[in-house]
Amino acid sequence: MTAPLIELRDVTRRYDDGPPALRELSLTVRPGESVAILGPSGSGKSTLLNLIAGLDRPSTGTVTVDGVAVDKLGEAASARYRRARIGLVFQFFNLLDDLTVADNVMLPAQLAGMARAAAQRRATELLTVLGVDRHAAAYPGRLSGGERQRVAVARALMNRPALLLADEPTGALDTAAGVEVQRLLTELHADGQTIVLVTHDLALAENCATRTVQLRDGRVAADTTAPVR
Amino acid sequence: MSTLGRAVRAGAGRHRVQTVVITMVVLIAVTSAVLGGSLLVASRAPFDRAFGQQQGAHLTAQFGPAATVAQLTSSAGAAGISAAAGPFPTTQVSTLGPGGRPRPPMTVVGRSAPDGPVDQVTLTAGRWATAPGELVLAEDSRFRGPPVKIGTVWTVADPPGSPAVTVVGIARSVSRTADAWVTPEQVTAWTGERGPAGYQMLYRLTVADTAAQVEAARAAIAATVPAGALTGAVSWLVTRQDAVGQAALLVPFLIAFGVLGVVMAVLIIGNVIAGAVSTGTRRIGILKALGFTPAQVVRAYLGQALMPAVAGAVLGVVAGNLLTVPVLAQTNRLYGTSDNGVTLWVDALVAGGALVVVTLTAWAAAARAGRLRSVDAIAVGRTPRPGRGQWASRLTGRIPVPRPMSLGLAHPFARPLRSGGIVAAIAFGTAAVTFAVGLATSLSLIQEAEDLADVQVVPRMEAPGPGAGGPGREPMPNGPGPLTDPAGVVAAITAQAGTGGYVGQARTEVTVAGITGSLTTVALTGTDGARYYRMVSGSWLTGPGQIVVSTPFLTAAGKEVGDTVVLTDHGTDLTARIVGEVFNTDDKGMQILTDLATLRPAEPGLSPEIFLVSVRPGTDAATYASGLETALRSLGAAAVPVEHGTDELVLIIDTLTALLSVMLVVVAGLGVLNVVVLDTRERVHDLGVHKALGMTPRQTTTMVISSVLVTGLIGGAIGAAVGVALQRAVLGAMGGSAGFTLPASIVDVYSPTELLLFGLGGLVIAVGGALLPAGWAAGTRTVTALRTE
């Protein structure tokens, strides 16, 4: 059996005096898996994603991703970790309005020090694969929701991350665009991309994920390898 | 607390940086304005105030032995006299300096007390002379050696037995009635059987506004004593002209700085409050949505701006007065006045003015927000409008610099108006420093122009004269007569090792066709007269038949460089060509400089009475003078080293320059800080995205700092250019008001390197102001930033 790509052990995350967002949660994800994190609002889905992305730190417990002890990283190391190993897709795309589509996609590579020409080649390649290359010189504001999310996925894949994290990737899209993104994620997983996605969208989980993890009150309520039906 | 009050307090608390910036900017603006205003008031006609405080003498009269003490006492009843003091016995004495060299002679007056109805001398150190053997030295006496300490014992050269005298006090007489004071008995003891050289009477006149009024009083006094008994009289108008000429330099300097400070304060306060309104508009929209009326919204916002402004104004008044006191201590020393610097109406005017500016600016901005519909107000100002600055992002993305830097470089173009505010703040800060440094340098050069010689060679024997007090280029204004062996002196100077150059000066009076009255002409001989004067245009003297003059002469004569004038010297007409214009303030700029040979046909016996000597670099002037003294002793001449101490006025200007520049730079930095904080806050979500994509804290800092580089460079360049233009304009105005054209060597004080550094100073201000928000941006947690709306 291959070593886990993600390993959370007894992770608890508390905010101020409120109840813990995550309670002694343990979870492993192996390379090539596509895991959907499901659960009601406040169950700890986004907190879990933030901990894996190194955007947040656990109060107790450990988070290891691709051999990196994420919970031990400082701000700078955490940023380097993200740009090297993680691709992030947000519900509201989080594209930068004052940069062109191409510049948005190139940004993670350029932050990692890749030369502009090389970054441009990679961005063109991704935008072509994702079918939005004709918008390369446009600004995100002129794109439809589905197109923007495709651009966001392209940006997430720019540095060939070991792990793609998606937080409600279809949450801000209409049905047609949602299906479009769903198909895209399925294709990516079929190509071997490890994906962890947080969603309320059961259809998305059903079609994209090979495994679902149900969270309730910060704990794993269910962990099934069969897609939710 | 009312709902409105809670809204105000919550608003101020929520925008802590803006609250602090408004407090600091108002504090610094008020401090600067109180300092400038108080000094401006204190420096306004400082001579007149000092003259009033000391009951200065409108007329200082010197009488010969022909007048009796009774006659002099009764002269106080002459027409036009309101008060009189004296008669005080006077004499001329020289004390011996190091190596037994006689110092320049001093006019010593015998006075039993410093006070009286006229010329209430101010003791600045020690006490008044109460017994023989004690002397009080005037601070502005002709003694130009190192500072004299109380208790210094001098040997008096002239009286038999070389008696000793102890300096027991230092005092100032704004009327400059003496170089030193002793008891009347001491004068008698020094003069012995021949009696005092004369008596001094000090008069205050009922009217003394014009030279004619003073002259009428002088004539009335002369009529009360035997003919010829009044040997000399110095009008206060002459003394004032001499003193005010120097003090006048301070006034345009302060006016320029005051204007710069006020304009900058208005700009920064306006910028800060407009920025605060910009970020507060959404909150105002929410308040309106909750039921606040437009008037309540305006009042809430005014309160939010005024609360820190009042605190800043109060602190600024306190700080301004605290700073004024030590600076005024120097002006008090300079003019012998006793101002404490606290001027209540200035405090009230400045604090009130600052609050009015804050109120008007905040009201204008809040009124705009008050007129907005709630729904628009809630939506306003959150992100740059689409399309703004995108071209810049596209352009900077192609610059071969690290991506965080190119991202930052594009930021100013997304908010052009706000960036314009930063540019203006930086430009003002840079202009202030450039202007201040340039003006201070120029003023120092003007002061130095009077002090260019290292050593003076003067006759060893002196003749007494009335009203001889007061420092000047020449140590003996009324002159002891020419040197007995000028050729020998020249030989001694040229033979002395370390001589850099010299010029001999002889003074005479000539008349010039078209100009009323006689003009002092300085006839020069020697190798390098040009060294001691700064040329404005034309060239220096190259031989006889040429003259060099100042702007006032050219204006009065209606001549230009290259024209010919006729000088009438002792009835002989001499034709001379004006070959150059020089910056020379002596004799109000009406002095004529020429080669000694020019005047020889009219005055064959004219010969130098003083030599100015420059030593070679590396030569110690005191050692040189000591060596030259030995060679000159047999020639009846003495060598006196010139002290190149920093002028007190220059010290004051330098102090103010440093203080006001630092203040204005801090204000500029705060302006940048405020705008960058606003900008960073508005971009905090984008910041979160950048961080989520892998931007490290260092890269974040680079991005924020880079966002002010362009504005810093532009502001610095504009500021340096404005500073230079301002320096030229103010100097030109100063020179113009005094009737002088300033030479390029005094005006052009900026080297290309300095200009570059001043320009880059804008960058320093920008980066300095952006450091704090950059650190804040770098430290912001990614999750928090991403959650921000």
Interface residues (C-beta under 8 A of the other chain):
Chain A: N50 A53 L55 D56 E75 A76 A79 R80 R82 R83 A84 L88 F90 N94 L96 D97 D98 L99 T100 D103 L107 P108 Q110 L111 A112 R116 Y139 G141 R155 N159
Chain B: T383 P384 P386 R388 G389 Q390 S393 R394 G397 R398 P400 R403 P404 A410 A414 H685 D686 V689 H690 K691 A692 L693 G694 M695 T696 P697 R698 Q699 A778 G779 R781 T782 V783 L786
